[in-house]
Amino acid sequence: MSRGKKLLGLLMAVGLSVGMSVTPVLAETTSILDEITAEETTEDFAEDTEYYPARSTNLNCGNVKIQKVNSGELAIYGLTQCHKKCSKVYLSLFLERKVNGGYSTYKVWEFTGKNVTSLSRTIDVIVPSGTYYRVRGYHAASNDGLKESASTLTQGIMIK
């Protein structure tokens, strides 16, 4: 055998043995989905209801919902429910967005009703994708100088 063929055979043998002993290492990627906490859900829908104490005079409960409509759109809903007709009913909805690991207010809507037993609103919102969104609600009812209030907060849902 010629010296060139022996050298080529030796290089191929070394190359194969080194190649077979190398274990590939995959880089770990971190995604916002990996960072899910108790504040978030993997569902496309979240809801919270807060009932005011049974001995309340005006306010019965408050409810908020958030739902993914598509990749860049949310539907949010809020309800303030009273035990009876109240002179003034309040509903505030705060859409919160998760940025740098914490939630902050992204948009706010405030509604009032006069001489009603409930107040509700549904709002469709176009939002940037790639993060979590949640809804915080403020619910109140007043009558004859007595104002009762409650707050609600959904888990965050991912908009991809």
C-alpha positions, 0 to 999 in steps of 0.5 A: 500500500502506498504511503498516501493511502495509509495516511488517508485511511488513518485520517478517516479512522480518526475522523470517524471515531471522533465524529461518533464520540461527539454528542450534540448539545442543543442550545436551550431557548427561553420563551415567554411561554416557559415563564408561565406563573400562577398569574397566567393560564395556558387557556385562551379564556380567563374569568374572575367573579367577586361577590360582595358580602351577603349583608351588603345593601347595594352591590351583589357582585362584579365579573370580568372576562378576557378571551382571545379572538385571534392572534391580535385581538381580545374580547373583554367583558365586565359586569357590575350587578346590584341587589336592587336599582341603584342611583349610580353604578360603576364599572371600570375595566383595566386591560393590563399587559405583561412587560419585562416580567410584570403587569402594567395598565395598557388601556382603561375604560370607565362606565357609569349607569344611573338608576339601574340594577346592573351595568355591563360592557363587552369590548373588542381590542386589537393588541400587539402579540407576543405577551400576556394580557389580563383584565382588572375590574372595579365595580361599585354601586351607590344609593342614598350616600352608601357606596360599596365596591369590589375588584376583580382580576383575571389570569393572563392569557397569551396572545401569540 
